[in-house]
Amino acid sequence: MADTVDAAQAAERYVLLSALAGVPRPEPGPGPLYISGVACCRTCEEPIISARLKAVPGCCRCRECEEELGS
Protein backbone atom coordinates (compact mmCIF):
# COMPACT_ATOMS: atom_id res chain seq x y z
CA MET A 1 0.00 0.00 0.00
CA ALA A 2 2.80 2.45 0.86
CA ASP A 3 4.31 2.00 -2.62
CA THR A 4 0.97 2.89 -4.23
CA VAL A 5 0.60 6.01 -2.08
CA ASP A 6 4.22 7.03 -2.75
CA ALA A 7 3.69 6.60 -6.50
CA ALA A 8 0.48 8.62 -6.37
CA GLN A 9 2.20 11.43 -4.46
CA ALA A 10 5.08 11.46 -6.93
CA ALA A 11 2.66 11.63 -9.85
CA GLU A 12 0.70 14.44 -8.18
CA ARG A 13 3.91 16.39 -7.56
CA TYR A 14 4.98 15.93 -11.18
CA VAL A 15 1.62 17.18 -12.49
CA LEU A 16 1.64 20.14 -10.10
CA LEU A 17 5.19 21.20 -10.96
CA SER A 18 4.49 20.79 -14.68
CA ALA A 19 1.41 22.99 -14.40
CA LEU A 20 3.24 25.64 -12.37
CA ALA A 21 6.11 25.74 -14.87
CA GLY A 22 3.69 27.05 -17.50
CA VAL A 23 2.29 29.85 -15.33
CA PRO A 24 3.92 33.22 -16.01
CA ARG A 25 5.22 34.85 -12.88
CA PRO A 26 4.99 38.62 -12.55
CA GLU A 27 8.26 40.44 -12.26
CA PRO A 28 8.69 41.77 -8.76
CA GLY A 29 8.42 45.54 -8.84
CA PRO A 30 9.90 48.07 -6.50
CA GLY A 31 6.64 48.29 -4.54
CA PRO A 32 5.45 51.39 -2.77
CA LEU A 33 7.66 53.92 -1.07
CA TYR A 34 7.19 53.78 2.70
CA ILE A 35 7.11 57.13 4.47
CA SER A 36 6.66 56.91 8.27
CA GLY A 37 5.32 53.38 7.79
CA VAL A 38 2.68 54.44 5.23
CA ALA A 39 2.71 53.00 1.69
CA CYS A 40 3.12 55.97 -0.63
CA CYS A 41 3.29 56.57 -4.38
CA ARG A 42 6.83 56.61 -5.77
CA THR A 43 5.89 59.45 -8.12
CA CYS A 44 3.89 61.96 -6.03
CA GLU A 45 4.72 60.55 -2.55
CA GLU A 46 1.03 60.68 -1.53
CA PRO A 47 -0.41 57.71 0.40
CA ILE A 48 -1.78 54.84 -1.71
CA ILE A 49 -5.27 53.83 -0.59
CA SER A 50 -5.53 50.38 0.98
CA ALA A 51 -8.09 49.19 -1.60
CA ARG A 52 -5.51 49.74 -4.38
CA LEU A 53 -2.81 47.99 -2.39
CA LYS A 54 -5.13 44.98 -1.99
CA ALA A 55 -6.28 45.01 -5.63
CA VAL A 56 -2.78 45.46 -7.08
CA PRO A 57 -0.25 43.90 -4.70
CA GLY A 58 3.18 45.45 -5.06
CA CYS A 59 1.93 48.55 -6.88
CA CYS A 60 4.32 51.45 -6.64
CA ARG A 61 2.08 54.32 -7.77
CA CYS A 62 -1.32 55.72 -6.85
CA ARG A 63 -4.13 55.33 -9.37
CA GLU A 64 -3.86 58.94 -10.56
CA CYS A 65 -0.12 58.74 -11.29
CA GLU A 66 -0.51 55.34 -12.93
CA GLU A 67 -3.20 56.77 -15.25
CA GLU A 68 -1.03 59.79 -16.11
CA LEU A 69 1.81 57.46 -17.09
CA GLY A 70 -0.59 55.44 -19.21
CA SER A 71 0.48 52.10 -17.74
SVG drawing of the C-alpha trace seen along z (x, -y; Angstrom):
<svg xmlns="http://www.w3.org/2000/svg" viewBox="-11 -64 23 66">
<polyline fill="none" stroke="black" stroke-width="0.4" points="0.0,0.0 2.8,-2.4 4.3,-2.0 1.0,-2.9 0.6,-6.0 4.2,-7.0 3.7,-6.6 0.5,-8.6 2.2,-11.4 5.1,-11.5 2.7,-11.6 0.7,-14.4 3.9,-16.4 5.0,-15.9 1.6,-17.2 1.6,-20.1 5.2,-21.2 4.5,-20.8 1.4,-23.0 3.2,-25.6 6.1,-25.7 3.7,-27.0 2.3,-29.8 3.9,-33.2 5.2,-34.9 5.0,-38.6 8.3,-40.4 8.7,-41.8 8.4,-45.5 9.9,-48.1 6.6,-48.3 5.4,-51.4 7.7,-53.9 7.2,-53.8 7.1,-57.1 6.7,-56.9 5.3,-53.4 2.7,-54.4 2.7,-53.0 3.1,-56.0 3.3,-56.6 6.8,-56.6 5.9,-59.5 3.9,-62.0 4.7,-60.5 1.0,-60.7 -0.4,-57.7 -1.8,-54.8 -5.3,-53.8 -5.5,-50.4 -8.1,-49.2 -5.5,-49.7 -2.8,-48.0 -5.1,-45.0 -6.3,-45.0 -2.8,-45.5 -0.2,-43.9 3.2,-45.5 1.9,-48.6 4.3,-51.5 2.1,-54.3 -1.3,-55.7 -4.1,-55.3 -3.9,-58.9 -0.1,-58.7 -0.5,-55.3 -3.2,-56.8 -1.0,-59.8 1.8,-57.5 -0.6,-55.4 0.5,-52.1"/>
</svg>
